Amino acid sequence: MRIVRAARDAGAVPPGPAMAPVFQVLRWLRHPIEFMEECAATYGDCFTLRLAASPPLVFFSHPNAVREILTGDDDEMRAGEANFSVAPVLGQHSLLVLDGPRHRHTRRLMLPPFHGERMHAYGDTICAIADAAIDRWPLGVPFPIHPEMQAITLDAIMQTVFGLDGSRHLPALRGLLLELLRCTATPLMRLPWTRRDRRPKPWSEAVRLKRELDALLVDEVASRRGIGWPGREDVLGMLIDARDESGRPLSDADLCDELMTLLVAGHETTATSLAWIVSRLLNHPEVLDRLRAELADAARGGALTPERVRELPYLDAAIKETLRLDPVFAVVGRRLTRPTRIGGHALPAGVIVTPCIYLTHRRPDVWPDPERFDPSRFLGVRPSPYEFLPFGGGMRRCLGMAFAVYEMQLVVARLVSRTVLRLAVDAPARTVRRNITLAPAGGVPVVLESRVG
């Protein structure tokens, strides 16, 4: 579809497509990659989308402008207000929709289990979960890998970060969450006029599932408050014990929304990245062969422990190159609370400035031959956080970034070491919206040809 240039309004936002906002939002939801690429080809580093039921979105892809946004004052560039569309599913108290002191306080509470020795203690459990999944896969029969990665990452976060491995609610929570993600997968669910209780399915079904999930989470919190789990240092326990400046605990609503945020953002995004990694490796056998050789060489010196896996350079590079080409989020956003100049553009208060991860990762002046899958780009190189930002950046960078990368390293290592897979469909995966992520269409159908162990 050809982009028609819109005239620039004097003193307003940078130019963008002239089509009506309702058509822009439909294109953004249904064909985001094509829409972004067409706009970039027409307008360059900066353009504005006017989406129905949203403030203007001003896209930036130049690293200098990205740096200005990500290092800006978080009271003047509010990420929580820019994330308004996720509130109906994650909740009004979700970390993603909070701003200011409340966001900073909650983030500090939730950060420790995702870093350092606490995070590394999860390694053996993650490997065991991945091995159990691999053992269940059928031989010689096509199946989509994305749902399998979802099962692995959901079990991993529930058993490790949440400490729910001993909870009677675990099976029900797993089932309800997967059903909620299924019925909200269509991009049209992000339109506000589809989100009313009186509407027919799927939104009414999503509302019911969210209520049931909240009820289970409240019951789990009550159980943990009642009996306590001495010696546990998981997110749920820390949030239950947390107190605000007045000494008050978090409310059930606060706890439910933070747990929902971690359940959705902490497993769906990592599972989607893992599906993209499988797709990239199977489409590039030379990369897969080199990765398999690195893992085999590392195993000759003894057991391939989680500690050794996270030190493998080519494995880390292959994951990063996939995150460059296939980021699960196209953009991050900040809503301006006052007029601000960014990238040479004077912008009014109220607009949402959006560093475009997808377009920044494909700039030929930063990434030569940007469409080529080449993990060696990341060997011995640490790119600028304003050129490579798959987890966002600044004060709002994903707090689970280190955990997600660690989990991907372990799961990919088990997958490559223990299986021989081939694609069931001889074509590169097409990008589609799924829930809040950019996912491979069809879930990447594969065939398991052989399994070790």
LOPAFI-412106 format. One record per residue (C-alpha): residue number from 0; residue in three letters; x, y, z. Coordinates in steps of 0.2 Angstrom, whole numbers. Example, Ala and Ser with C-alpha at 12.3 -4.5 7.8 and 13.67 -1.06 7.14 Angstrom:
2
{torba 0,ALA,{62,-22,39}}
{torba 1,SER,{68,-5,36}}
//
This chain:
453
{torba 0,MET,{0,0,0}}
{torba 1,ARG,{7,17,-5}}
{torba 2,ILE,{10,30,9}}
{torba 3,VAL,{2,47,4}}
{torba 4,ARG,{12,61,12}}
{torba 5,ALA,{2,72,24}}
{torba 6,ALA,{6,91,25}}
{torba 7,ARG,{15,97,40}}
{torba 8,ASP,{5,107,52}}
{torba 9,ALA,{15,123,57}}
{torba 10,GLY,{21,121,75}}
{torba 11,ALA,{14,104,77}}
{torba 12,VAL,{21,86,75}}
{torba 13,PRO,{32,79,61}}
{torba 14,PRO,{23,73,45}}
{torba 15,GLY,{15,56,43}}
{torba 16,PRO,{3,47,33}}
{torba 17,ALA,{-13,56,27}}
{torba 18,MET,{-25,42,29}}
{torba 19,ALA,{-39,43,42}}
{torba 20,PRO,{-34,38,60}}
{torba 21,VAL,{-45,23,60}}
{torba 22,PHE,{-36,16,45}}
{torba 23,GLN,{-19,20,52}}
{torba 24,VAL,{-23,10,68}}
{torba 25,LEU,{-29,-5,58}}
{torba 26,ARG,{-13,-5,47}}
{torba 27,TRP,{-3,-3,63}}
{torba 28,LEU,{-12,-18,71}}
{torba 29,ARG,{-13,-29,56}}
{torba 30,HIS,{3,-25,46}}
{torba 31,PRO,{15,-16,58}}
{torba 32,ILE,{31,-21,49}}
{torba 33,GLU,{25,-16,32}}
{torba 34,PHE,{18,0,39}}
{torba 35,MET,{34,5,48}}
{torba 36,GLU,{45,2,33}}
{torba 37,GLU,{34,11,21}}
{torba 38,CYS,{34,26,33}}
{torba 39,ALA,{52,26,35}}
{torba 40,ALA,{55,25,17}}
{torba 41,THR,{44,40,14}}
{torba 42,TYR,{48,51,29}}
{torba 43,GLY,{65,45,35}}
{torba 44,ASP,{71,45,54}}
{torba 45,CYS,{55,53,61}}
{torba 46,PHE,{37,52,57}}
{torba 47,THR,{20,53,66}}
{torba 48,LEU,{6,41,66}}
{torba 49,ARG,{-11,47,71}}
{torba 50,LEU,{-20,31,78}}
{torba 51,ALA,{-39,31,83}}
{torba 52,ALA,{-41,33,102}}
{torba 53,SER,{-23,37,105}}
{torba 54,PRO,{-12,53,105}}
{torba 55,PRO,{-1,56,90}}
{torba 56,LEU,{14,44,90}}
{torba 57,VAL,{30,51,85}}
{torba 58,PHE,{42,38,79}}
{torba 59,PHE,{61,40,80}}
{torba 60,SER,{75,28,74}}
{torba 61,HIS,{91,38,74}}
{torba 62,PRO,{101,33,90}}
{torba 63,ASN,{104,51,95}}
{torba 64,ALA,{85,54,96}}
{torba 65,VAL,{83,37,105}}
{torba 66,ARG,{96,42,118}}
{torba 67,GLU,{87,59,121}}
{torba 68,ILE,{71,50,125}}
{torba 69,LEU,{78,35,135}}
{torba 70,THR,{89,47,146}}
{torba 71,GLY,{76,60,148}}
{torba 72,ASP,{67,65,164}}
{torba 73,ASP,{55,51,168}}
{torba 74,ASP,{43,64,176}}
{torba 75,GLU,{42,73,159}}
{torba 76,MET,{42,58,148}}
{torba 77,ARG,{30,46,156}}
{torba 78,ALA,{31,27,150}}
{torba 79,GLY,{16,22,161}}
{torba 80,GLU,{4,34,152}}
{torba 81,ALA,{11,28,135}}
{torba 82,ASN,{7,10,140}}
{torba 83,PHE,{-12,14,143}}
{torba 84,SER,{-18,0,131}}
{torba 85,VAL,{-11,-14,141}}
{torba 86,ALA,{-20,-9,157}}
{torba 87,PRO,{-36,-19,154}}
{torba 88,VAL,{-27,-35,154}}
{torba 89,LEU,{-13,-32,166}}
{torba 90,GLY,{-22,-20,178}}
{torba 91,GLN,{-22,-2,183}}
{torba 92,HIS,{-8,-6,196}}
{torba 93,SER,{4,-15,184}}
{torba 94,LEU,{22,-9,184}}
{torba 95,LEU,{20,-6,166}}
{torba 96,VAL,{7,8,168}}
{torba 97,LEU,{14,16,184}}
{torba 98,ASP,{25,32,184}}
{torba 99,GLY,{35,42,195}}
{torba 100,PRO,{39,38,213}}
{torba 101,ARG,{27,23,214}}
{torba 102,HIS,{35,15,199}}
{torba 103,ARG,{52,17,206}}
{torba 104,HIS,{47,10,223}}
{torba 105,THR,{38,-5,215}}
{torba 106,ARG,{52,-8,203}}
{torba 107,ARG,{65,-9,217}}
{torba 108,LEU,{54,-21,226}}
{torba 109,MET,{53,-33,211}}
{torba 110,LEU,{71,-32,204}}
{torba 111,PRO,{82,-43,216}}
{torba 112,PRO,{75,-60,211}}
{torba 113,PHE,{80,-57,193}}
{torba 114,HIS,{98,-53,196}}
{torba 115,GLY,{114,-60,203}}
{torba 116,GLU,{115,-77,213}}
{torba 117,ARG,{97,-78,215}}
{torba 118,MET,{94,-78,196}}
{torba 119,HIS,{108,-91,193}}
{torba 120,ALA,{101,-103,207}}
{torba 121,TYR,{86,-105,194}}
{torba 122,GLY,{98,-113,181}}
{torba 123,ASP,{96,-132,185}}
{torba 124,THR,{77,-130,187}}
{torba 125,ILE,{76,-121,170}}
{torba 126,CYS,{86,-135,162}}
{torba 127,ALA,{75,-149,170}}
{torba 128,ILE,{59,-140,163}}
{torba 129,ALA,{67,-139,146}}
{torba 130,ASP,{72,-157,146}}
{torba 131,ALA,{55,-163,152}}
{torba 132,ALA,{47,-154,137}}
{torba 133,ILE,{59,-161,124}}
{torba 134,ASP,{56,-178,131}}
{torba 135,ARG,{37,-176,127}}
{torba 136,TRP,{39,-170,109}}
{torba 137,PRO,{33,-183,96}}
{torba 138,LEU,{46,-190,83}}
{torba 139,GLY,{42,-187,65}}
{torba 140,VAL,{26,-177,67}}
{torba 141,PRO,{25,-158,63}}
{torba 142,PHE,{21,-147,78}}
{torba 143,PRO,{22,-129,82}}
{torba 144,ILE,{37,-124,93}}
{torba 145,HIS,{30,-108,99}}
{torba 146,PRO,{17,-116,111}}
{torba 147,GLU,{31,-128,117}}
{torba 148,MET,{42,-113,122}}
{torba 149,GLN,{27,-105,130}}
{torba 150,ALA,{25,-120,141}}
{torba 151,ILE,{43,-120,146}}
{torba 152,THR,{44,-102,150}}
{torba 153,LEU,{28,-102,160}}
{torba 154,ASP,{33,-116,171}}
{torba 155,ALA,{50,-108,173}}
{torba 156,ILE,{44,-92,179}}
{torba 157,MET,{30,-100,190}}
{torba 158,GLN,{42,-112,199}}
{torba 159,THR,{57,-101,200}}
{torba 160,VAL,{53,-82,201}}
{torba 161,PHE,{36,-85,209}}
{torba 162,GLY,{40,-100,220}}
{torba 163,LEU,{23,-108,215}}
{torba 164,ASP,{31,-125,213}}
{torba 165,GLY,{22,-131,229}}
{torba 166,SER,{6,-122,226}}
{torba 167,ARG,{-11,-131,224}}
{torba 168,HIS,{-16,-117,212}}
{torba 169,LEU,{-2,-120,199}}
{torba 170,PRO,{-12,-131,186}}
{torba 171,ALA,{-27,-119,187}}
{torba 172,LEU,{-16,-104,185}}
{torba 173,ARG,{-7,-111,170}}
{torba 174,GLY,{-23,-116,161}}
{torba 175,LEU,{-32,-99,164}}
{torba 176,LEU,{-17,-89,159}}
{torba 177,LEU,{-14,-98,143}}
{torba 178,GLU,{-33,-97,139}}
{torba 179,LEU,{-32,-78,142}}
{torba 180,LEU,{-17,-76,131}}
{torba 181,ARG,{-26,-86,117}}
{torba 182,CYS,{-42,-76,118}}
{torba 183,THR,{-33,-59,118}}
{torba 184,ALA,{-21,-64,104}}
{torba 185,THR,{-30,-55,90}}
{torba 186,PRO,{-23,-37,87}}
{torba 187,LEU,{-40,-30,86}}
{torba 188,MET,{-42,-33,105}}
{torba 189,ARG,{-31,-18,107}}
{torba 190,LEU,{-45,-7,101}}
{torba 191,PRO,{-54,1,115}}
{torba 192,TRP,{-72,-1,107}}
{torba 193,THR,{-69,-20,108}}
{torba 194,ARG,{-66,-20,126}}
{torba 195,ARG,{-83,-19,134}}
{torba 196,ASP,{-91,-32,145}}
{torba 197,ARG,{-107,-31,134}}
{torba 198,ARG,{-98,-36,119}}
{torba 199,PRO,{-98,-54,113}}
{torba 200,LYS,{-83,-65,113}}
{torba 201,PRO,{-68,-64,114}}
{torba 202,TRP,{-68,-49,126}}
{torba 203,SER,{-82,-55,138}}
{torba 204,GLU,{-72,-71,139}}
{torba 205,ALA,{-56,-62,143}}
{torba 206,VAL,{-65,-52,157}}
{torba 207,ARG,{-71,-68,164}}
{torba 208,LEU,{-54,-76,163}}
{torba 209,LYS,{-45,-61,171}}
{torba 210,ARG,{-58,-61,186}}
{torba 211,GLU,{-54,-80,189}}
{torba 212,LEU,{-36,-77,188}}
{torba 213,ASP,{-37,-63,200}}
{torba 214,ALA,{-47,-74,212}}
{torba 215,LEU,{-34,-87,211}}
{torba 216,LEU,{-20,-75,214}}
{torba 217,VAL,{-29,-67,229}}
{torba 218,ASP,{-32,-85,237}}
{torba 219,GLU,{-13,-89,234}}
{torba 220,VAL,{-8,-73,242}}
{torba 221,ALA,{-19,-76,257}}
{torba 222,SER,{-12,-94,259}}
{torba 223,ARG,{6,-87,259}}
{torba 224,ARG,{1,-73,271}}
{torba 225,GLY,{-7,-86,282}}
{torba 226,ILE,{7,-99,283}}
{torba 227,GLY,{22,-90,277}}
{torba 228,TRP,{36,-99,268}}
{torba 229,PRO,{52,-97,278}}
{torba 230,GLY,{68,-96,268}}
{torba 231,ARG,{60,-92,252}}
{torba 232,GLU,{66,-76,242}}
{torba 233,ASP,{54,-76,227}}
{torba 234,VAL,{45,-61,220}}
{torba 235,LEU,{28,-66,228}}
{torba 236,GLY,{36,-68,245}}
{torba 237,MET,{45,-51,243}}
{torba 238,LEU,{29,-42,237}}
{torba 239,ILE,{19,-49,252}}
{torba 240,ASP,{32,-43,264}}
{torba 241,ALA,{34,-26,256}}
{torba 242,ARG,{28,-11,265}}
{torba 243,ASP,{26,7,258}}
{torba 244,GLU,{33,23,267}}
{torba 245,SER,{18,22,279}}
{torba 246,GLY,{22,4,284}}
{torba 247,ARG,{6,-3,274}}
{torba 248,PRO,{7,-19,264}}
{torba 249,LEU,{3,-19,246}}
{torba 250,SER,{-16,-22,243}}
{torba 251,ASP,{-23,-37,235}}
{torba 252,ALA,{-26,-27,219}}
{torba 253,ASP,{-8,-21,218}}
{torba 254,LEU,{-2,-39,221}}
{torba 255,CYS,{-13,-46,208}}
{torba 256,ASP,{-8,-34,194}}
{torba 257,GLU,{10,-35,197}}
{torba 258,LEU,{9,-54,197}}
{torba 259,MET,{-1,-54,181}}
{torba 260,THR,{12,-42,173}}
{torba 261,LEU,{26,-54,177}}
{torba 262,LEU,{16,-69,172}}
{torba 263,VAL,{12,-61,155}}
{torba 264,ALA,{28,-51,151}}
{torba 265,GLY,{39,-64,160}}
{torba 266,HIS,{35,-79,150}}
{torba 267,GLU,{26,-73,134}}
{torba 268,THR,{40,-62,128}}
{torba 269,THR,{54,-75,131}}
{torba 270,ALA,{44,-89,123}}
{torba 271,THR,{41,-78,108}}
{torba 272,SER,{60,-74,107}}
{torba 273,LEU,{64,-93,108}}
{torba 274,ALA,{52,-97,94}}
{torba 275,TRP,{61,-84,83}}
{torba 276,ILE,{78,-91,88}}
{torba 277,VAL,{72,-108,82}}
{torba 278,SER,{66,-101,66}}
{torba 279,ARG,{82,-92,63}}
{torba 280,LEU,{93,-107,67}}
{torba 281,LEU,{84,-119,56}}
{torba 282,ASN,{84,-107,42}}
{torba 283,HIS,{103,-104,43}}
{torba 284,PRO,{111,-122,45}}
{torba 285,GLU,{128,-114,45}}
{torba 286,VAL,{124,-105,61}}
{torba 287,LEU,{116,-120,69}}
{torba 288,ASP,{132,-131,65}}
{torba 289,ARG,{143,-118,72}}
{torba 290,LEU,{133,-117,88}}
{torba 291,ARG,{132,-136,89}}
{torba 292,ALA,{151,-137,88}}
{torba 293,GLU,{153,-124,102}}
{torba 294,LEU,{141,-133,113}}
{torba 295,ALA,{150,-150,110}}
{torba 296,ASP,{167,-142,113}}
{torba 297,ALA,{161,-135,129}}
{torba 298,ALA,{154,-152,135}}
{torba 299,ARG,{171,-161,132}}
{torba 300,GLY,{178,-152,147}}
{torba 301,GLY,{165,-159,159}}
{torba 302,ALA,{146,-157,162}}
{torba 303,LEU,{138,-143,152}}
{torba 304,THR,{132,-134,168}}
{torba 305,PRO,{121,-118,167}}
{torba 306,GLU,{137,-108,173}}
{torba 307,ARG,{147,-114,158}}
{torba 308,VAL,{132,-111,146}}
{torba 309,ARG,{130,-93,150}}
{torba 310,GLU,{149,-90,146}}
{torba 311,LEU,{147,-97,128}}
{torba 312,PRO,{150,-82,116}}
{torba 313,TYR,{143,-89,100}}
{torba 314,LEU,{127,-94,109}}
{torba 315,ASP,{125,-77,116}}
{torba 316,ALA,{129,-69,99}}
{torba 317,ALA,{115,-80,90}}
{torba 318,ILE,{102,-75,103}}
{torba 319,LYS,{107,-56,102}}
{torba 320,GLU,{106,-57,83}}
{torba 321,THR,{89,-64,83}}
{torba 322,LEU,{83,-51,95}}
{torba 323,ARG,{90,-38,83}}
{torba 324,LEU,{81,-44,68}}
{torba 325,ASP,{65,-50,78}}
{torba 326,PRO,{62,-39,93}}
{torba 327,VAL,{46,-44,101}}
{torba 328,PHE,{41,-26,103}}
{torba 329,ALA,{42,-14,89}}
{torba 330,VAL,{43,2,99}}
{torba 331,VAL,{43,8,117}}
{torba 332,GLY,{34,24,122}}
{torba 333,ARG,{35,40,133}}
{torba 334,ARG,{21,52,134}}
{torba 335,LEU,{27,70,135}}
{torba 336,THR,{20,81,150}}
{torba 337,ARG,{27,97,143}}
{torba 338,PRO,{33,104,126}}
{torba 339,THR,{50,96,122}}
{torba 340,ARG,{63,96,108}}
{torba 341,ILE,{69,79,102}}
{torba 342,GLY,{80,75,87}}
{torba 343,GLY,{78,93,82}}
{torba 344,HIS,{59,93,82}}
{torba 345,ALA,{49,104,93}}
{torba 346,LEU,{35,93,100}}
{torba 347,PRO,{20,98,110}}
{torba 348,ALA,{14,91,127}}
{torba 349,GLY,{3,76,126}}
{torba 350,VAL,{11,67,111}}
{torba 351,ILE,{19,50,113}}
{torba 352,VAL,{37,49,108}}
{torba 353,THR,{42,31,102}}
{torba 354,PRO,{60,25,100}}
{torba 355,CYS,{57,12,86}}
{torba 356,ILE,{66,-3,90}}
{torba 357,TYR,{63,-12,74}}
{torba 358,LEU,{69,2,63}}
{torba 359,THR,{84,6,74}}
{torba 360,HIS,{89,-12,73}}
{torba 361,ARG,{89,-11,54}}
{torba 362,ARG,{98,5,51}}
{torba 363,PRO,{112,2,37}}
{torba 364,ASP,{123,15,45}}
{torba 365,VAL,{123,6,61}}
{torba 366,TRP,{121,-12,55}}
{torba 367,PRO,{129,-15,38}}
{torba 368,ASP,{118,-27,27}}
{torba 369,PRO,{105,-26,41}}
{torba 370,GLU,{94,-39,34}}
{torba 371,ARG,{107,-53,35}}
{torba 372,PHE,{107,-65,50}}
{torba 373,ASP,{125,-64,56}}
{torba 374,PRO,{128,-68,74}}
{torba 375,SER,{147,-63,72}}
{torba 376,ARG,{141,-45,73}}
{torba 377,PHE,{141,-47,92}}
{torba 378,LEU,{157,-57,95}}
{torba 379,GLY,{168,-46,105}}
{torba 380,VAL,{157,-31,102}}
{torba 381,ARG,{146,-22,114}}
{torba 382,PRO,{134,-11,104}}
{torba 383,SER,{127,6,111}}
{torba 384,PRO,{111,4,121}}
{torba 385,TYR,{103,17,109}}
{torba 386,GLU,{107,6,94}}
{torba 387,PHE,{102,-11,101}}
{torba 388,LEU,{88,-10,113}}
{torba 389,PRO,{77,-26,112}}
{torba 390,PHE,{72,-24,130}}
{torba 391,GLY,{69,-5,130}}
{torba 392,GLY,{81,6,139}}
{torba 393,GLY,{84,19,152}}
{torba 394,MET,{74,19,169}}
{torba 395,ARG,{61,8,161}}
{torba 396,ARG,{72,-6,153}}
{torba 397,CYS,{64,-23,156}}
{torba 398,LEU,{68,-28,174}}
{torba 399,GLY,{68,-46,169}}
{torba 400,MET,{81,-44,155}}
{torba 401,ALA,{95,-53,163}}
{torba 402,PHE,{84,-67,168}}
{torba 403,ALA,{76,-68,150}}
{torba 404,VAL,{93,-69,142}}
{torba 405,TYR,{99,-82,154}}
{torba 406,GLU,{84,-93,151}}
{torba 407,MET,{86,-92,132}}
{torba 408,GLN,{104,-97,134}}
{torba 409,LEU,{99,-112,144}}
{torba 410,VAL,{84,-118,133}}
{torba 411,VAL,{93,-115,117}}
{torba 412,ALA,{108,-125,123}}
{torba 413,ARG,{97,-140,128}}
{torba 414,LEU,{87,-139,112}}
{torba 415,VAL,{103,-139,101}}
{torba 416,SER,{112,-152,111}}
{torba 417,ARG,{98,-164,113}}
{torba 418,THR,{88,-163,96}}
{torba 419,VAL,{89,-163,78}}
{torba 420,LEU,{74,-152,71}}
{torba 421,ARG,{69,-147,54}}
{torba 422,LEU,{56,-134,48}}
{torba 423,ALA,{40,-142,43}}
{torba 424,VAL,{37,-127,31}}
{torba 425,ASP,{50,-122,19}}
{torba 426,ALA,{48,-103,21}}
{torba 427,PRO,{54,-89,32}}
{torba 428,ALA,{42,-85,46}}
{torba 429,ARG,{30,-70,44}}
{torba 430,THR,{28,-58,58}}
{torba 431,VAL,{11,-55,66}}
{torba 432,ARG,{5,-47,81}}
{torba 433,ARG,{1,-59,96}}
{torba 434,ASN,{-5,-51,112}}
{torba 435,ILE,{8,-38,116}}
{torba 436,THR,{22,-46,105}}
{torba 437,LEU,{27,-47,87}}
{torba 438,ALA,{27,-66,84}}
{torba 439,PRO,{31,-79,70}}
{torba 440,ALA,{15,-83,61}}
{torba 441,GLY,{10,-101,63}}
{torba 442,GLY,{20,-104,78}}
{torba 443,VAL,{35,-111,68}}
{torba 444,PRO,{30,-128,63}}
{torba 445,VAL,{45,-141,65}}
{torba 446,VAL,{48,-159,65}}
{torba 447,LEU,{58,-168,78}}
{torba 448,GLU,{70,-180,68}}
{torba 449,SER,{80,-187,83}}
{torba 450,ARG,{82,-184,101}}
{torba 451,VAL,{97,-188,112}}
{torba 452,GLY,{94,-195,130}}
//
